[in-house]
């Protein structure tokens, strides 16, 4: 299987398991330990479920493209979608400024805070990628700790 090419999936919850299987297969081939694969799975789930849930309007038949490959000491996950532009990195880290009570807590931000702790680096841009205007998220996951 050529990992240097984008793999396309319908952007719906019914296809999440297929996307996850693809990422985990790539992780296993790259030598990510079973213990680390669980952490990767949780981080990937947060990223891709947000795309599935929010990038497209409910009646819109969107797509998610994935590219997963080792690079040096890291596994790189690239996720792109042609939905509404959204930069997750502009969201305040909900764990950095913890509220004093549940009533003071704002909705959102915990998933992105979690992703910042799972991945060594997160990059985002909206623009043209290989002829498609899209959200492009690049996640760097260390192969070992």
Chimera marker file (.cmm) of the C-alpha trace (Angstrom):
<marker_set name="trace">
<marker id="1" x="0.000" y="0.000" z="0.000" r="1" g="1" b="0" radius="0.5"/>
<marker id="2" x="1.423" y="3.370" z="-0.993" r="1" g="1" b="0" radius="0.5"/>
<marker id="3" x="1.377" y="5.623" z="2.082" r="1" g="1" b="0" radius="0.5"/>
<marker id="4" x="2.501" y="8.679" z="0.117" r="1" g="1" b="0" radius="0.5"/>
<marker id="5" x="-0.926" y="9.086" z="-1.501" r="1" g="1" b="0" radius="0.5"/>
<marker id="6" x="-4.086" y="10.514" z="0.019" r="1" g="1" b="0" radius="0.5"/>
<marker id="7" x="-6.738" y="7.974" z="0.972" r="1" g="1" b="0" radius="0.5"/>
<marker id="8" x="-10.297" y="9.296" z="0.646" r="1" g="1" b="0" radius="0.5"/>
<marker id="9" x="-13.256" y="8.482" z="2.924" r="1" g="1" b="0" radius="0.5"/>
<marker id="10" x="-16.853" y="9.736" z="3.119" r="1" g="1" b="0" radius="0.5"/>
<marker id="11" x="-17.030" y="12.214" z="6.033" r="1" g="1" b="0" radius="0.5"/>
<marker id="12" x="-19.547" y="10.371" z="8.164" r="1" g="1" b="0" radius="0.5"/>
<marker id="13" x="-19.514" y="8.448" z="11.429" r="1" g="1" b="0" radius="0.5"/>
<marker id="14" x="-20.221" y="5.159" z="9.639" r="1" g="1" b="0" radius="0.5"/>
<marker id="15" x="-16.760" y="5.371" z="8.053" r="1" g="1" b="0" radius="0.5"/>
<marker id="16" x="-14.837" y="6.245" z="11.222" r="1" g="1" b="0" radius="0.5"/>
<marker id="17" x="-13.865" y="2.610" z="11.935" r="1" g="1" b="0" radius="0.5"/>
<marker id="18" x="-12.441" y="2.236" z="8.420" r="1" g="1" b="0" radius="0.5"/>
<marker id="19" x="-10.411" y="5.447" z="8.847" r="1" g="1" b="0" radius="0.5"/>
<marker id="20" x="-9.157" y="4.277" z="12.239" r="1" g="1" b="0" radius="0.5"/>
<marker id="21" x="-8.193" y="0.847" z="10.861" r="1" g="1" b="0" radius="0.5"/>
<marker id="22" x="-6.157" y="2.553" z="8.144" r="1" g="1" b="0" radius="0.5"/>
<marker id="23" x="-4.312" y="4.778" z="10.638" r="1" g="1" b="0" radius="0.5"/>
<marker id="24" x="-3.638" y="1.888" z="13.036" r="1" g="1" b="0" radius="0.5"/>
<marker id="25" x="-2.346" y="-0.293" z="10.199" r="1" g="1" b="0" radius="0.5"/>
<marker id="26" x="0.060" y="2.477" z="9.217" r="1" g="1" b="0" radius="0.5"/>
<marker id="27" x="1.117" y="2.943" z="12.859" r="1" g="1" b="0" radius="0.5"/>
<marker id="28" x="1.791" y="-0.762" z="13.284" r="1" g="1" b="0" radius="0.5"/>
<marker id="29" x="3.841" y="-0.858" z="10.067" r="1" g="1" b="0" radius="0.5"/>
<marker id="30" x="5.845" y="2.136" z="11.354" r="1" g="1" b="0" radius="0.5"/>
<marker id="31" x="6.625" y="0.311" z="14.609" r="1" g="1" b="0" radius="0.5"/>
<marker id="32" x="4.373" y="2.182" z="17.056" r="1" g="1" b="0" radius="0.5"/>
<marker id="33" x="3.977" y="0.000" z="20.178" r="1" g="1" b="0" radius="0.5"/>
<marker id="34" x="0.527" y="-1.281" z="21.162" r="1" g="1" b="0" radius="0.5"/>
<marker id="35" x="0.554" y="0.989" z="24.250" r="1" g="1" b="0" radius="0.5"/>
<marker id="36" x="1.335" y="4.060" z="22.133" r="1" g="1" b="0" radius="0.5"/>
<marker id="37" x="-1.235" y="3.025" z="19.512" r="1" g="1" b="0" radius="0.5"/>
<marker id="38" x="-3.992" y="3.552" z="22.092" r="1" g="1" b="0" radius="0.5"/>
<marker id="39" x="-2.813" y="7.127" z="22.697" r="1" g="1" b="0" radius="0.5"/>
<marker id="40" x="-2.612" y="7.696" z="18.934" r="1" g="1" b="0" radius="0.5"/>
<marker id="41" x="-6.118" y="6.299" z="18.495" r="1" g="1" b="0" radius="0.5"/>
<marker id="42" x="-7.557" y="8.709" z="21.058" r="1" g="1" b="0" radius="0.5"/>
<marker id="43" x="-5.821" y="11.717" z="19.489" r="1" g="1" b="0" radius="0.5"/>
<marker id="44" x="-6.845" y="10.714" z="15.980" r="1" g="1" b="0" radius="0.5"/>
<marker id="45" x="-10.433" y="10.180" z="17.090" r="1" g="1" b="0" radius="0.5"/>
<marker id="46" x="-10.608" y="13.689" z="18.521" r="1" g="1" b="0" radius="0.5"/>
<marker id="47" x="-9.276" y="15.208" z="15.298" r="1" g="1" b="0" radius="0.5"/>
<marker id="48" x="-11.312" y="13.265" z="12.755" r="1" g="1" b="0" radius="0.5"/>
<marker id="49" x="-14.608" y="13.176" z="14.665" r="1" g="1" b="0" radius="0.5"/>
<marker id="50" x="-14.464" y="16.981" z="14.814" r="1" g="1" b="0" radius="0.5"/>
<marker id="51" x="-14.109" y="17.042" z="11.028" r="1" g="1" b="0" radius="0.5"/>
<marker id="52" x="-16.964" y="14.566" z="10.578" r="1" g="1" b="0" radius="0.5"/>
<marker id="53" x="-19.197" y="16.456" z="13.023" r="1" g="1" b="0" radius="0.5"/>
<marker id="54" x="-18.518" y="20.087" z="12.141" r="1" g="1" b="0" radius="0.5"/>
<marker id="55" x="-16.784" y="20.595" z="8.781" r="1" g="1" b="0" radius="0.5"/>
<marker id="56" x="-19.804" y="19.964" z="6.586" r="1" g="1" b="0" radius="0.5"/>
<marker id="57" x="-23.488" y="20.848" z="6.713" r="1" g="1" b="0" radius="0.5"/>
<marker id="58" x="-25.698" y="17.841" z="7.651" r="1" g="1" b="0" radius="0.5"/>
<marker id="59" x="-27.054" y="17.436" z="4.103" r="1" g="1" b="0" radius="0.5"/>
<marker id="60" x="-23.618" y="17.884" z="2.519" r="1" g="1" b="0" radius="0.5"/>
<marker id="61" x="-21.761" y="14.787" z="1.298" r="1" g="1" b="0" radius="0.5"/>
<marker id="62" x="-18.269" y="15.667" z="2.471" r="1" g="1" b="0" radius="0.5"/>
<marker id="63" x="-15.001" y="13.774" z="2.327" r="1" g="1" b="0" radius="0.5"/>
<marker id="64" x="-12.000" y="13.305" z="4.586" r="1" g="1" b="0" radius="0.5"/>
<marker id="65" x="-8.583" y="12.587" z="3.122" r="1" g="1" b="0" radius="0.5"/>
<marker id="66" x="-5.847" y="10.915" z="5.149" r="1" g="1" b="0" radius="0.5"/>
<marker id="67" x="-2.158" y="10.438" z="4.593" r="1" g="1" b="0" radius="0.5"/>
<marker id="68" x="-0.119" y="8.575" z="7.241" r="1" g="1" b="0" radius="0.5"/>
<marker id="69" x="3.610" y="7.923" z="6.996" r="1" g="1" b="0" radius="0.5"/>
<marker id="70" x="6.770" y="7.703" z="9.106" r="1" g="1" b="0" radius="0.5"/>
<marker id="71" x="9.201" y="10.623" z="8.939" r="1" g="1" b="0" radius="0.5"/>
<marker id="72" x="12.347" y="10.369" z="11.026" r="1" g="1" b="0" radius="0.5"/>
<marker id="73" x="11.354" y="9.540" z="14.613" r="1" g="1" b="0" radius="0.5"/>
<marker id="74" x="7.691" y="10.483" z="14.062" r="1" g="1" b="0" radius="0.5"/>
<marker id="75" x="4.512" y="9.205" z="12.488" r="1" g="1" b="0" radius="0.5"/>
<marker id="76" x="2.878" y="11.972" z="10.460" r="1" g="1" b="0" radius="0.5"/>
<marker id="77" x="-0.904" y="12.090" z="10.112" r="1" g="1" b="0" radius="0.5"/>
<marker id="78" x="-2.260" y="14.506" z="7.551" r="1" g="1" b="0" radius="0.5"/>
<marker id="79" x="-5.985" y="15.158" z="7.542" r="1" g="1" b="0" radius="0.5"/>
<marker id="80" x="-7.720" y="17.353" z="5.016" r="1" g="1" b="0" radius="0.5"/>
<marker id="81" x="-11.321" y="18.241" z="4.300" r="1" g="1" b="0" radius="0.5"/>
<marker id="82" x="-13.046" y="20.729" z="2.014" r="1" g="1" b="0" radius="0.5"/>
<marker id="83" x="-15.520" y="21.831" z="4.663" r="1" g="1" b="0" radius="0.5"/>
<marker id="84" x="-15.828" y="25.156" z="6.470" r="1" g="1" b="0" radius="0.5"/>
<marker id="85" x="-12.448" y="26.699" z="7.337" r="1" g="1" b="0" radius="0.5"/>
<marker id="86" x="-11.606" y="26.085" z="11.004" r="1" g="1" b="0" radius="0.5"/>
<marker id="87" x="-8.236" y="26.513" z="12.670" r="1" g="1" b="0" radius="0.5"/>
<marker id="88" x="-8.222" y="24.444" z="15.881" r="1" g="1" b="0" radius="0.5"/>
<marker id="89" x="-4.998" y="26.117" z="16.994" r="1" g="1" b="0" radius="0.5"/>
<marker id="90" x="-6.770" y="29.430" z="17.579" r="1" g="1" b="0" radius="0.5"/>
<marker id="91" x="-8.922" y="27.830" z="20.281" r="1" g="1" b="0" radius="0.5"/>
<marker id="92" x="-7.668" y="28.567" z="23.791" r="1" g="1" b="0" radius="0.5"/>
<marker id="93" x="-6.238" y="25.554" z="25.627" r="1" g="1" b="0" radius="0.5"/>
<marker id="94" x="-9.004" y="24.693" z="28.102" r="1" g="1" b="0" radius="0.5"/>
<marker id="95" x="-6.524" y="23.015" z="30.447" r="1" g="1" b="0" radius="0.5"/>
<marker id="96" x="-4.186" y="26.018" z="30.632" r="1" g="1" b="0" radius="0.5"/>
<marker id="97" x="-6.719" y="28.396" z="32.183" r="1" g="1" b="0" radius="0.5"/>
<marker id="98" x="-8.913" y="26.119" z="34.244" r="1" g="1" b="0" radius="0.5"/>
<marker id="99" x="-12.164" y="27.593" z="35.496" r="1" g="1" b="0" radius="0.5"/>
<marker id="100" x="-12.833" y="27.815" z="39.232" r="1" g="1" b="0" radius="0.5"/>
<marker id="101" x="-16.101" y="25.904" z="38.855" r="1" g="1" b="0" radius="0.5"/>
<marker id="102" x="-18.096" y="23.914" z="36.334" r="1" g="1" b="0" radius="0.5"/>
<marker id="103" x="-20.484" y="26.865" z="35.981" r="1" g="1" b="0" radius="0.5"/>
<marker id="104" x="-17.585" y="29.084" z="34.807" r="1" g="1" b="0" radius="0.5"/>
<marker id="105" x="-16.332" y="26.568" z="32.246" r="1" g="1" b="0" radius="0.5"/>
<marker id="106" x="-16.793" y="27.419" z="28.587" r="1" g="1" b="0" radius="0.5"/>
<marker id="107" x="-17.994" y="24.795" z="26.158" r="1" g="1" b="0" radius="0.5"/>
<marker id="108" x="-15.304" y="23.403" z="23.885" r="1" g="1" b="0" radius="0.5"/>
<marker id="109" x="-11.544" y="23.432" z="23.908" r="1" g="1" b="0" radius="0.5"/>
<marker id="110" x="-10.940" y="20.231" z="25.850" r="1" g="1" b="0" radius="0.5"/>
<marker id="111" x="-10.513" y="18.107" z="22.730" r="1" g="1" b="0" radius="0.5"/>
<marker id="112" x="-7.938" y="20.462" z="21.297" r="1" g="1" b="0" radius="0.5"/>
<marker id="113" x="-6.171" y="20.627" z="24.673" r="1" g="1" b="0" radius="0.5"/>
<marker id="114" x="-6.054" y="16.834" z="24.635" r="1" g="1" b="0" radius="0.5"/>
<marker id="115" x="-4.663" y="16.779" z="21.080" r="1" g="1" b="0" radius="0.5"/>
<marker id="116" x="-1.898" y="19.195" z="22.138" r="1" g="1" b="0" radius="0.5"/>
<marker id="117" x="-0.843" y="16.633" z="24.734" r="1" g="1" b="0" radius="0.5"/>
<marker id="118" x="-0.991" y="13.620" z="22.405" r="1" g="1" b="0" radius="0.5"/>
<marker id="119" x="0.861" y="15.055" z="19.415" r="1" g="1" b="0" radius="0.5"/>
<marker id="120" x="4.388" y="16.501" z="19.495" r="1" g="1" b="0" radius="0.5"/>
<marker id="121" x="3.411" y="19.116" z="16.935" r="1" g="1" b="0" radius="0.5"/>
<marker id="122" x="0.200" y="20.284" z="15.279" r="1" g="1" b="0" radius="0.5"/>
<marker id="123" x="0.123" y="22.454" z="12.169" r="1" g="1" b="0" radius="0.5"/>
<marker id="124" x="-2.912" y="23.833" z="10.377" r="1" g="1" b="0" radius="0.5"/>
<marker id="125" x="-3.528" y="25.854" z="7.285" r="1" g="1" b="0" radius="0.5"/>
<marker id="126" x="-6.422" y="26.555" z="4.971" r="1" g="1" b="0" radius="0.5"/>
<marker id="127" x="-5.559" y="26.822" z="1.322" r="1" g="1" b="0" radius="0.5"/>
<marker id="128" x="-4.889" y="24.893" z="-1.827" r="1" g="1" b="0" radius="0.5"/>
<marker id="129" x="-3.422" y="21.423" z="-1.389" r="1" g="1" b="0" radius="0.5"/>
<marker id="130" x="-2.950" y="19.515" z="-4.633" r="1" g="1" b="0" radius="0.5"/>
<marker id="131" x="-5.774" y="21.398" z="-6.380" r="1" g="1" b="0" radius="0.5"/>
<marker id="132" x="-8.266" y="21.318" z="-3.498" r="1" g="1" b="0" radius="0.5"/>
<marker id="133" x="-9.037" y="24.270" z="-1.230" r="1" g="1" b="0" radius="0.5"/>
<marker id="134" x="-9.216" y="22.685" z="2.179" r="1" g="1" b="0" radius="0.5"/>
<marker id="135" x="-8.486" y="22.556" z="5.871" r="1" g="1" b="0" radius="0.5"/>
<marker id="136" x="-5.148" y="20.779" z="6.234" r="1" g="1" b="0" radius="0.5"/>
<marker id="137" x="-4.114" y="19.465" z="9.640" r="1" g="1" b="0" radius="0.5"/>
<marker id="138" x="-0.687" y="17.894" z="10.124" r="1" g="1" b="0" radius="0.5"/>
<marker id="139" x="-0.178" y="15.925" z="13.331" r="1" g="1" b="0" radius="0.5"/>
<marker id="140" x="3.255" y="14.686" z="14.430" r="1" g="1" b="0" radius="0.5"/>
<marker id="141" x="3.210" y="11.648" z="16.733" r="1" g="1" b="0" radius="0.5"/>
<marker id="142" x="6.530" y="10.370" z="18.154" r="1" g="1" b="0" radius="0.5"/>
<marker id="143" x="7.118" y="6.711" z="17.268" r="1" g="1" b="0" radius="0.5"/>
<marker id="144" x="8.594" y="6.111" z="20.730" r="1" g="1" b="0" radius="0.5"/>
<marker id="145" x="8.680" y="7.966" z="24.025" r="1" g="1" b="0" radius="0.5"/>
<link id1="1" id2="2" r="1" g="1" b="0" radius="0.2"/>
<link id1="2" id2="3" r="1" g="1" b="0" radius="0.2"/>
<link id1="3" id2="4" r="1" g="1" b="0" radius="0.2"/>
<link id1="4" id2="5" r="1" g="1" b="0" radius="0.2"/>
<link id1="5" id2="6" r="1" g="1" b="0" radius="0.2"/>
<link id1="6" id2="7" r="1" g="1" b="0" radius="0.2"/>
<link id1="7" id2="8" r="1" g="1" b="0" radius="0.2"/>
<link id1="8" id2="9" r="1" g="1" b="0" radius="0.2"/>
<link id1="9" id2="10" r="1" g="1" b="0" radius="0.2"/>
<link id1="10" id2="11" r="1" g="1" b="0" radius="0.2"/>
<link id1="11" id2="12" r="1" g="1" b="0" radius="0.2"/>
<link id1="12" id2="13" r="1" g="1" b="0" radius="0.2"/>
<link id1="13" id2="14" r="1" g="1" b="0" radius="0.2"/>
<link id1="14" id2="15" r="1" g="1" b="0" radius="0.2"/>
<link id1="15" id2="16" r="1" g="1" b="0" radius="0.2"/>
<link id1="16" id2="17" r="1" g="1" b="0" radius="0.2"/>
<link id1="17" id2="18" r="1" g="1" b="0" radius="0.2"/>
<link id1="18" id2="19" r="1" g="1" b="0" radius="0.2"/>
<link id1="19" id2="20" r="1" g="1" b="0" radius="0.2"/>
<link id1="20" id2="21" r="1" g="1" b="0" radius="0.2"/>
<link id1="21" id2="22" r="1" g="1" b="0" radius="0.2"/>
<link id1="22" id2="23" r="1" g="1" b="0" radius="0.2"/>
<link id1="23" id2="24" r="1" g="1" b="0" radius="0.2"/>
<link id1="24" id2="25" r="1" g="1" b="0" radius="0.2"/>
<link id1="25" id2="26" r="1" g="1" b="0" radius="0.2"/>
<link id1="26" id2="27" r="1" g="1" b="0" radius="0.2"/>
<link id1="27" id2="28" r="1" g="1" b="0" radius="0.2"/>
<link id1="28" id2="29" r="1" g="1" b="0" radius="0.2"/>
<link id1="29" id2="30" r="1" g="1" b="0" radius="0.2"/>
<link id1="30" id2="31" r="1" g="1" b="0" radius="0.2"/>
<link id1="31" id2="32" r="1" g="1" b="0" radius="0.2"/>
<link id1="32" id2="33" r="1" g="1" b="0" radius="0.2"/>
<link id1="33" id2="34" r="1" g="1" b="0" radius="0.2"/>
<link id1="34" id2="35" r="1" g="1" b="0" radius="0.2"/>
<link id1="35" id2="36" r="1" g="1" b="0" radius="0.2"/>
<link id1="36" id2="37" r="1" g="1" b="0" radius="0.2"/>
<link id1="37" id2="38" r="1" g="1" b="0" radius="0.2"/>
<link id1="38" id2="39" r="1" g="1" b="0" radius="0.2"/>
<link id1="39" id2="40" r="1" g="1" b="0" radius="0.2"/>
<link id1="40" id2="41" r="1" g="1" b="0" radius="0.2"/>
<link id1="41" id2="42" r="1" g="1" b="0" radius="0.2"/>
<link id1="42" id2="43" r="1" g="1" b="0" radius="0.2"/>
<link id1="43" id2="44" r="1" g="1" b="0" radius="0.2"/>
<link id1="44" id2="45" r="1" g="1" b="0" radius="0.2"/>
<link id1="45" id2="46" r="1" g="1" b="0" radius="0.2"/>
<link id1="46" id2="47" r="1" g="1" b="0" radius="0.2"/>
<link id1="47" id2="48" r="1" g="1" b="0" radius="0.2"/>
<link id1="48" id2="49" r="1" g="1" b="0" radius="0.2"/>
<link id1="49" id2="50" r="1" g="1" b="0" radius="0.2"/>
<link id1="50" id2="51" r="1" g="1" b="0" radius="0.2"/>
<link id1="51" id2="52" r="1" g="1" b="0" radius="0.2"/>
<link id1="52" id2="53" r="1" g="1" b="0" radius="0.2"/>
<link id1="53" id2="54" r="1" g="1" b="0" radius="0.2"/>
<link id1="54" id2="55" r="1" g="1" b="0" radius="0.2"/>
<link id1="55" id2="56" r="1" g="1" b="0" radius="0.2"/>
<link id1="56" id2="57" r="1" g="1" b="0" radius="0.2"/>
<link id1="57" id2="58" r="1" g="1" b="0" radius="0.2"/>
<link id1="58" id2="59" r="1" g="1" b="0" radius="0.2"/>
<link id1="59" id2="60" r="1" g="1" b="0" radius="0.2"/>
<link id1="60" id2="61" r="1" g="1" b="0" radius="0.2"/>
<link id1="61" id2="62" r="1" g="1" b="0" radius="0.2"/>
<link id1="62" id2="63" r="1" g="1" b="0" radius="0.2"/>
<link id1="63" id2="64" r="1" g="1" b="0" radius="0.2"/>
<link id1="64" id2="65" r="1" g="1" b="0" radius="0.2"/>
<link id1="65" id2="66" r="1" g="1" b="0" radius="0.2"/>
<link id1="66" id2="67" r="1" g="1" b="0" radius="0.2"/>
<link id1="67" id2="68" r="1" g="1" b="0" radius="0.2"/>
<link id1="68" id2="69" r="1" g="1" b="0" radius="0.2"/>
<link id1="69" id2="70" r="1" g="1" b="0" radius="0.2"/>
<link id1="70" id2="71" r="1" g="1" b="0" radius="0.2"/>
<link id1="71" id2="72" r="1" g="1" b="0" radius="0.2"/>
<link id1="72" id2="73" r="1" g="1" b="0" radius="0.2"/>
<link id1="73" id2="74" r="1" g="1" b="0" radius="0.2"/>
<link id1="74" id2="75" r="1" g="1" b="0" radius="0.2"/>
<link id1="75" id2="76" r="1" g="1" b="0" radius="0.2"/>
<link id1="76" id2="77" r="1" g="1" b="0" radius="0.2"/>
<link id1="77" id2="78" r="1" g="1" b="0" radius="0.2"/>
<link id1="78" id2="79" r="1" g="1" b="0" radius="0.2"/>
<link id1="79" id2="80" r="1" g="1" b="0" radius="0.2"/>
<link id1="80" id2="81" r="1" g="1" b="0" radius="0.2"/>
<link id1="81" id2="82" r="1" g="1" b="0" radius="0.2"/>
<link id1="82" id2="83" r="1" g="1" b="0" radius="0.2"/>
<link id1="83" id2="84" r="1" g="1" b="0" radius="0.2"/>
<link id1="84" id2="85" r="1" g="1" b="0" radius="0.2"/>
<link id1="85" id2="86" r="1" g="1" b="0" radius="0.2"/>
<link id1="86" id2="87" r="1" g="1" b="0" radius="0.2"/>
<link id1="87" id2="88" r="1" g="1" b="0" radius="0.2"/>
<link id1="88" id2="89" r="1" g="1" b="0" radius="0.2"/>
<link id1="89" id2="90" r="1" g="1" b="0" radius="0.2"/>
<link id1="90" id2="91" r="1" g="1" b="0" radius="0.2"/>
<link id1="91" id2="92" r="1" g="1" b="0" radius="0.2"/>
<link id1="92" id2="93" r="1" g="1" b="0" radius="0.2"/>
<link id1="93" id2="94" r="1" g="1" b="0" radius="0.2"/>
<link id1="94" id2="95" r="1" g="1" b="0" radius="0.2"/>
<link id1="95" id2="96" r="1" g="1" b="0" radius="0.2"/>
<link id1="96" id2="97" r="1" g="1" b="0" radius="0.2"/>
<link id1="97" id2="98" r="1" g="1" b="0" radius="0.2"/>
<link id1="98" id2="99" r="1" g="1" b="0" radius="0.2"/>
<link id1="99" id2="100" r="1" g="1" b="0" radius="0.2"/>
<link id1="100" id2="101" r="1" g="1" b="0" radius="0.2"/>
<link id1="101" id2="102" r="1" g="1" b="0" radius="0.2"/>
<link id1="102" id2="103" r="1" g="1" b="0" radius="0.2"/>
<link id1="103" id2="104" r="1" g="1" b="0" radius="0.2"/>
<link id1="104" id2="105" r="1" g="1" b="0" radius="0.2"/>
<link id1="105" id2="106" r="1" g="1" b="0" radius="0.2"/>
<link id1="106" id2="107" r="1" g="1" b="0" radius="0.2"/>
<link id1="107" id2="108" r="1" g="1" b="0" radius="0.2"/>
<link id1="108" id2="109" r="1" g="1" b="0" radius="0.2"/>
<link id1="109" id2="110" r="1" g="1" b="0" radius="0.2"/>
<link id1="110" id2="111" r="1" g="1" b="0" radius="0.2"/>
<link id1="111" id2="112" r="1" g="1" b="0" radius="0.2"/>
<link id1="112" id2="113" r="1" g="1" b="0" radius="0.2"/>
<link id1="113" id2="114" r="1" g="1" b="0" radius="0.2"/>
<link id1="114" id2="115" r="1" g="1" b="0" radius="0.2"/>
<link id1="115" id2="116" r="1" g="1" b="0" radius="0.2"/>
<link id1="116" id2="117" r="1" g="1" b="0" radius="0.2"/>
<link id1="117" id2="118" r="1" g="1" b="0" radius="0.2"/>
<link id1="118" id2="119" r="1" g="1" b="0" radius="0.2"/>
<link id1="119" id2="120" r="1" g="1" b="0" radius="0.2"/>
<link id1="120" id2="121" r="1" g="1" b="0" radius="0.2"/>
<link id1="121" id2="122" r="1" g="1" b="0" radius="0.2"/>
<link id1="122" id2="123" r="1" g="1" b="0" radius="0.2"/>
<link id1="123" id2="124" r="1" g="1" b="0" radius="0.2"/>
<link id1="124" id2="125" r="1" g="1" b="0" radius="0.2"/>
<link id1="125" id2="126" r="1" g="1" b="0" radius="0.2"/>
<link id1="126" id2="127" r="1" g="1" b="0" radius="0.2"/>
<link id1="127" id2="128" r="1" g="1" b="0" radius="0.2"/>
<link id1="128" id2="129" r="1" g="1" b="0" radius="0.2"/>
<link id1="129" id2="130" r="1" g="1" b="0" radius="0.2"/>
<link id1="130" id2="131" r="1" g="1" b="0" radius="0.2"/>
<link id1="131" id2="132" r="1" g="1" b="0" radius="0.2"/>
<link id1="132" id2="133" r="1" g="1" b="0" radius="0.2"/>
<link id1="133" id2="134" r="1" g="1" b="0" radius="0.2"/>
<link id1="134" id2="135" r="1" g="1" b="0" radius="0.2"/>
<link id1="135" id2="136" r="1" g="1" b="0" radius="0.2"/>
<link id1="136" id2="137" r="1" g="1" b="0" radius="0.2"/>
<link id1="137" id2="138" r="1" g="1" b="0" radius="0.2"/>
<link id1="138" id2="139" r="1" g="1" b="0" radius="0.2"/>
<link id1="139" id2="140" r="1" g="1" b="0" radius="0.2"/>
<link id1="140" id2="141" r="1" g="1" b="0" radius="0.2"/>
<link id1="141" id2="142" r="1" g="1" b="0" radius="0.2"/>
<link id1="142" id2="143" r="1" g="1" b="0" radius="0.2"/>
<link id1="143" id2="144" r="1" g="1" b="0" radius="0.2"/>
<link id1="144" id2="145" r="1" g="1" b="0" radius="0.2"/>
</marker_set>
